[in-house]
């Protein structure tokens, strides 16, 4: 079982603070994040390209190598391709595809949009506009030796994401399944895994406390808690994921923290990694686990 930590887990330290959060009194570099991730014993990190300075972007492989870490590049936060309405976003993505090729990073996560863009148009219209863009992008990525992983970013449900990927007709466009975003849009987690099984190459993993007043609103407060402490079916979802032959990375990604752990990203990550180790021992007979 391959486990990593996403840089977004520490978004407060990179200047992104939501209305439910308290801003820390320090700012981090990508080196600070990688040092902290390595201290938790993981070997893989998800790096948000939007958080990198120009200098960091030029020497990212060297920074990661100094900490013995593999990198999954994560492009597009917060609005990605703006549902196909931004030629500039496509241009920027192509630039990062070139970097991923030079750095020999085989997987590049991207996003099509954001929850704020959901409902502004019919989903069918957004899919129809995005499909040819993603078809071209994935073909270019294939020629560069890169797999593109499209995340359900609160913009599409997993089933809609499956439809979008299918519309591109590309075997090089796959899915990064975000467990939290799946539930935020009202989709069933285990059913979604079954539907997307053949496409999933990575996962954003977190547990949530589901507040009654947030149900149906992806922009509401969905507080993150340690794995096993929330309302998501993490145990059953992981079992289903590995039964389907999943061999990718589980990236812990924390969003707005529950008030009990409001400034304790490290504690949530520590408890979640401990939970995952126990889960792996209890499920060692599953394929790809061990």
N, C-alpha and C positions, 0 to 999 in steps of 0.2 A: 504494500500500500504506500503510494507516494503522496506525501503531505507537504504543503508549503504554506507560506503566509503572503497574503496580498498587501501591497503597500497602502491600499485604501483603508486597511484596518487602522492605520495611524494618520488618517486624513487631517485630524486636528493639528498635527505637527507640521503640516504642509500648507497651512493657511485656510483650510476649508472647514468652517464651523457652522453647523446648522443652528436653527433657532432653539433647538432642544439641548444644545451642548455648551460647554464652557471652554473658552479658548485657553490653551496652555500659555505659559509665559516664555516659551522658547520655540524656535523653529528648527526643524531638522534638515539635513542634507540627505541625499540618497545613501551616502555612506553610513550615516547614523542609522537609517532604517535597516540596512543590510547587517550592520553590526548587531542590532537588536534581534533581527530575525535569526542570525546565526547563533545567538546566545540561547535561543529556544531549541536548538538542535535540529532545525529543518535544513534541507539541502536545496530547496527551490523557493524562489520568490516571484511574485507577480509585480512588475514595475509599471506604474502609471506614467505613460509618456508625457502627460500634461503636467506632471509634477517635476520634471527634469529641467534643470537649467541648461543653457546651451553648452556650457563647459562639461556638465555631467553627461550630456548626451554624446559627447565626443569621446568619452573614456569609460562608458558604462561597462564594457566587458572587463576592463582592468579592475574596476571597483568590485565587481562581482567575484572575479577570480581571487582577489585578495581575501575574500571571506569564504571561499570554497563553495559558492552558490551558483546554481543554474538559474537562468532567467526566462520567464515567460513575459514577453512584452504585451502590455495592455493599452491599446490605442482607443481614443475616442471620448474619454470622459470630458464633459458631461453629456453632450448631445450627439456625438458621433457624426454620422453622415447626414444629420438633420432630416431624416426620413427621405433622403435623396434630393433635397432642395439646395445643397451646398456644394458647388463645384470646387470651392476652396478646400473643403474637408476632404474630397477625393484626392486632390493634389497633395495635401498634407499626409494622407494615408500612404500614398505611393512613396513619399519620401521615407516613411518609417519602414515600408516594405524593403526598400533598398538597404536601409541600415540593418534590418534583420537578416538579410541575405549576406551582407558583408561580415556580420558578427556570427554567422552560422546558428542563428536562433530559428528553429524549425517551426515554431508555433507563434502566431500573432493573433491575439484576441482583439476583436473590434466590436463596436456597437453601432446600431442603425439610428437610434434616437434616445429618448428619455421619457419618463412618465408625463412630463409637462406637454409632450407632443401627442400623447395618446388622446384620441377623441376629437382632435382638431379636424380630421378627415376620416372617411371610412377606411377601415383597415385594408380593404381590397385595393383602394386607390394607392395607399402607401406601398403595399406589396408590389403592385404593378409598376410603380415608378422605381422602386429599389432593385427589382430583379435584374434588369439589364446592367445596372451599375455593378452589382455584386458579381454578375457573370463575368464581366470584364476584369474586375479586380481579382477574382479567384483564378482566372486564367493566367494573369500576369504573375500572381503569387506562385502558381504551379511551376511556371518557367524559372522562378527564382528558388525553387525547392522549399517553399513555405506553405504550410497549411493555415488557412484563415479559420478562426473559431469565432462565430457570431454569437454574442451573448443575448439572452433575454434580459433586457436592461430596464424592465418596467415599461417598455414600449410595446412589446408583443407577448402574448401568452406562449407557452411552449408549443402548443398546437399551431398557432399562427407562425411561429418561427419555423416549424417543420414545413409548413406550406411555402413560406418564403424561400427557404433553402431548396426545396423541391422545384420551385419555379425557375431557379437559376440553372438547373440541370448540370451542376458542377459537382464532381466527386471530391473537389479540393476545398469546398466550403462546408465546414462542419459546425458543431454547436458547442458552446460553453454554457452549461446549465447552471443558473444561479438559483439555489434552493429558495432563498428569501424572496427574490423577485417573482418566483413562481407563485408563492402563496399570496404575495401582495396583490396580484391580479386575480386572485380567487381560483386558481387552478389547483387540482389535486397533485401532490408531489409524486406519489408513486405511479399514478396513471401517466403523468408527464414523462417520467423516466422510461416507462414501457414504450411510449410513443416515439421518443427521441433516441432510443437505445443505440441504434446503429450509427447515430450522428455525433454522440457525445464524446469529446476528446479531453475535456477538463470540466471541473466543477468549482463554483464559488460556494463555499460551505459556511453556513452560520445557523444558529437557532434563534427563534424570535418568540417574544411574548406577544400574543395576538390580543389586542385590545378591541372590545366589541365596537367601539366608535370608529375604529380604523378600517373595519371590514368593508371592502368595496372601494376604498380610496387609497391608491398606491402612494399618494403624496402625504398621507397622514403619518402619525408616529407609530413606527414598528420597531420597538426597542430590541436590540441584540442582547442575548444572554449567553452564558457558556453552553456548549453542546450538552444536551440532555437535561437542561434546566428550563426549556421553553415548551412551546406547543407543537412544534414541527415533529413529524414522524421520522426523525433522523435515523434511528436504528433500522426501521423497515425500508426506508429509502436507500440507505447504503447497501443493505442486503440485496435489494432489487437491482441496484446499479452494478454490483459486482457479479450477480448472476448473469447479467447480459454480456459479460466479458470485458467490462471497463478496465482499462489499463493506464488511464491518464492520471493527472495530479488533482488532488483535493486541495484547493487554495482556501485557507481560512480568510474570510473577508468580513470584518466587522463594520456595521454601519452605525446608526445612532444607538448609543449605549443605554441600557436600562439604568434607572436612577441608582440602583444598588451598586452598580459598577461604573458610575458615570465618568470617572477619569481613570479607569483601571483596565486599559486595553491589555496590558501584559498579564493581568490576572485572568481575564477571560480567555486569552490565548493559552495560558498555562493549563487552566482547567479543561479547555477543549482538547488540547493535545493529550492530556492524561486520559480523558474520556475515549479518545480515538485509539490509544494504545490498548485500553481495556477491551474496546470493541473488537479490535483486530485479534486479540487473543481468544475472545469468545467465538469468533467467526473465522478461525484459521482454515477451516475446510472449504470455504467458498473459493471459487476460481479467482485468481489474481490477487488474493489477499495472503499476505505473509511476508 
